[in-house]
Amino acid sequence: MIRVRSPQNLGAAVIFISLAAIGLVFGRDLTFGSAAKMGPGFFPTILSLLILGIGLLKGASAFIVEGPAIERPHWRPLTFVCAAMMIFGLAINYIGLAFSAALLTFIAAEARPGARWGEIAVLAAVLGVFSVLLFVYGLGQSMPAWWGE
């Protein structure tokens, strides 16, 4: 009888294989192209195949390597990080990239109890300014950089 030695590895394998399957299914209608002339489906397909390979390797290791059991979910970090990303996506068109990035930082910081607000404020400011410099001015992305644009 085959015994699962590392339930965490098996769980990770299921997630990787599921993500790869989703990527392959949604990318199947896109033109693949070739390495010399890549189509829009080239990168998602190759990336999905790489993720599938990682999932298969991780799944195989679940039966070979001893590992810990699957831990119970930690809901606080999951809730605050997901909320931060959703609020960022909703707020960027209204308050701009700089303030949205700073807001995302403050909300995501709540995922860890005992966060130091001084450090988070500095990180939020640096992240907001860096995001604008990189994406709006450096890469020329068309998005509002600041409030009211």
C-alpha positions as CSV (number, residue, x, y, z in Angstrom):
1,M,0.0,0.0,0.0
2,I,1.2,3.5,-0.9
3,R,1.5,5.8,2.1
4,V,1.5,9.6,2.0
5,R,4.6,10.7,4.0
6,S,4.2,14.4,3.5
7,P,0.6,15.7,3.4
8,Q,1.8,19.3,2.9
9,N,3.6,18.3,-0.3
10,L,0.6,16.5,-1.5
11,G,-1.6,19.5,-0.8
12,A,0.8,21.8,-2.6
13,A,0.9,19.4,-5.6
14,V,-2.9,19.4,-5.8
15,I,-2.8,23.3,-5.9
16,F,0.0,23.4,-8.5
17,I,-1.7,20.9,-10.7
18,S,-5.1,22.6,-10.4
19,L,-3.6,26.0,-11.3
20,A,-1.8,24.5,-14.3
21,A,-4.9,22.8,-15.5
22,I,-6.8,26.1,-15.3
23,G,-4.1,27.9,-17.2
24,L,-4.1,25.2,-19.9
25,V,-7.8,25.3,-20.2
26,F,-8.1,29.1,-20.5
27,G,-5.1,29.4,-22.8
28,R,-6.2,26.6,-25.2
29,D,-8.0,29.0,-27.6
30,L,-5.0,31.4,-27.9
31,T,-2.5,31.0,-30.8
32,F,0.6,29.3,-29.5
33,G,3.1,30.4,-32.2
34,S,6.7,29.3,-32.0
35,A,9.8,30.3,-30.0
36,A,10.8,32.6,-32.9
37,K,7.4,34.2,-33.3
38,M,5.4,33.8,-30.1
39,G,1.7,34.0,-30.1
40,P,-0.5,35.2,-27.2
41,G,-0.8,31.6,-25.9
42,F,2.9,30.8,-25.8
43,F,3.7,32.2,-22.4
44,P,0.6,31.0,-20.5
45,T,1.0,27.5,-22.0
46,I,4.7,27.2,-21.2
47,L,4.2,28.7,-17.7
48,S,1.3,26.3,-17.1
49,L,3.4,23.3,-18.2
50,L,6.2,24.4,-15.9
51,I,3.7,24.7,-13.0
52,L,2.4,21.3,-13.9
53,G,5.9,19.8,-13.8
54,I,6.5,21.4,-10.4
55,G,3.2,20.0,-9.1
56,L,4.1,16.5,-10.4
57,L,7.5,16.6,-8.7
58,K,6.0,17.9,-5.5
59,G,3.4,15.2,-5.6
60,A,6.0,12.5,-6.1
61,S,8.0,13.8,-3.2
62,A,4.9,13.5,-1.0
63,F,5.3,9.7,-1.2
64,I,9.1,9.7,-0.7
65,V,10.0,12.5,1.8
66,E,8.8,12.6,5.4
67,G,7.0,15.9,6.1
68,P,4.6,17.6,8.5
69,A,0.8,17.4,8.4
70,I,-1.3,20.1,6.9
71,E,-1.8,22.9,9.4
72,R,-5.1,24.6,10.0
73,P,-5.7,27.7,7.9
74,H,-4.6,31.1,9.4
75,W,-7.6,33.2,8.5
76,R,-6.4,36.6,9.7
77,P,-3.5,36.9,7.2
78,L,-5.6,35.4,4.4
79,T,-8.4,37.9,5.0
80,F,-6.3,41.0,5.3
81,V,-4.1,40.3,2.3
82,C,-7.0,39.4,0.0
83,A,-8.9,42.5,1.3
84,A,-5.9,44.7,0.6
85,M,-5.6,43.5,-3.0
86,M,-9.3,43.9,-3.7
87,I,-9.4,47.4,-2.2
88,F,-6.3,48.3,-4.2
89,G,-8.0,47.3,-7.4
90,L,-11.1,49.2,-6.5
91,A,-9.3,52.4,-5.3
92,I,-6.6,52.9,-7.9
93,N,-8.9,54.7,-10.4
94,Y,-10.2,57.0,-7.7
95,I,-7.2,57.9,-5.5
96,G,-4.3,57.0,-7.8
97,L,-1.5,54.5,-7.7
98,A,0.6,56.1,-5.0
99,F,-2.2,56.3,-2.4
100,S,-3.6,52.9,-3.4
101,A,-0.2,51.3,-2.9
102,A,0.1,53.0,0.5
103,L,-3.4,51.9,1.5
104,L,-2.6,48.4,0.4
105,T,0.4,48.4,2.6
106,F,-1.5,49.6,5.7
107,I,-4.3,47.1,5.2
108,A,-2.0,44.1,4.5
109,A,0.1,45.1,7.6
110,E,-3.0,44.2,9.7
111,A,-2.3,40.5,8.8
112,R,0.4,40.4,11.4
113,P,-0.6,41.3,15.0
114,G,1.7,43.8,16.6
115,A,2.8,45.7,13.5
116,R,4.9,48.8,14.0
117,W,3.0,51.6,12.5
118,G,6.1,53.9,12.1
119,E,7.8,51.3,10.0
120,I,4.7,50.6,8.0
121,A,4.2,54.3,7.3
122,V,7.7,54.6,5.9
123,L,7.2,51.4,3.8
124,A,3.8,52.7,2.5
125,A,5.4,56.0,1.5
126,V,8.3,54.4,-0.2
127,L,6.2,51.8,-2.0
128,G,3.7,54.5,-3.2
129,V,6.4,56.7,-4.7
130,F,8.4,53.8,-6.1
131,S,5.3,52.4,-7.8
132,V,4.6,55.7,-9.5
133,L,8.2,56.1,-10.6
134,L,8.4,52.6,-11.9
135,F,5.0,52.0,-13.5
136,V,3.8,55.5,-14.6
137,Y,7.0,57.3,-15.4
138,G,9.5,54.5,-16.0
139,L,7.3,52.0,-17.9
140,G,4.7,54.5,-19.2
141,Q,1.7,52.7,-17.9
142,S,-1.6,54.6,-18.4
143,M,-3.0,54.8,-14.9
144,P,-3.6,57.7,-12.5
145,A,-0.5,58.3,-10.5
146,W,-1.9,60.7,-7.9
147,W,-5.2,61.6,-6.4
148,G,-7.4,63.6,-8.9
149,E,-5.7,62.7,-12.1
